[in-house]
């Protein structure tokens, strides 16, 4: 169970818990208020139909942009933290 695993890891000593994944993982963690930071990578390729990163039925969360990284390949990473932290 992803939610229980992340809750357990956040309760242990250490620094950060890093989760990498798509819509299912992101949605599950957002629904359970377990994400403090989000890094979104924008790849300069337009695809046809794809999977949405953020699904419906999750609470609204305000974010604050803390950093933007760009790479020679055109990839851009947007680093956000929760605005209430």
N, C-alpha and C positions, 0 to 999 in steps of 0.2 A: 504494500500500500504506500504509494508515493507520499501522500499527506502525512501519514504517521512517521515515515522515514525522515522527512524533512523536519518535522517537529522534534523528533528525537535528536537529530544532529544539531539543531539550533539550541537545544538545551545542554549540550555538552561543551566542555572547554575547547577553545580553539578560535580560529578567526572566522573565515567566511565559508559558506556552503555555496558551491557553484553548480548550477543546473543548466544544462544545454539541451534545448529541444524546441519543438514546434508547438503548434496550437494546443494539442491535448495537454501537454505538460504545463505550458504557460497558463492555460485556462484553469487547470486544477489548482495550481499554486495561488493564482489571483483570487479564486473563489474562496480559498481558505486563508487569505490574508497572510501569505507566507513569503511574499517577495518584497524586499526592501529596496532593491536596485534592479534595473533592467537595462541591458545593452542590446540595442537593435542594430543589426547589420543590414545595410541597404546595398544590394548587389546590382550593378548597372546592366541588368538584363530584364527585359519585359517578357513575361511568360503569359501564356493564355490563361486558362482556368487554373487556379491554384488553391491551396488551403489557406484560409484566413488565419492570421496570427492571433487575433483576439476574437473570441467567440462571444455570443450573447449570454445573458443570464449570469453575469458576474457583477460585483459591486463597482461603482465608479470610483476611481482612485486618481487623485491629482498627483502629477509628477513635476519634478524640477529638473531641467537640463543642466548637467554638471560638466559635460565634456563632449566634444565632437572630434573624432579622428578621421582623417582621410588618408587614403593609400594611393600609390601610383596606379594601381589597377582600376581605380574608380570606386572601389568599395568605400563606404562611409559607415562609421559606427557612431551611434547616438547613445550616450550614457545618461540615464535618468535615475534619480533617487525619488523616493516618495516625498511629496511636499510636506507631509505632516511629521517627518522625522527630523 
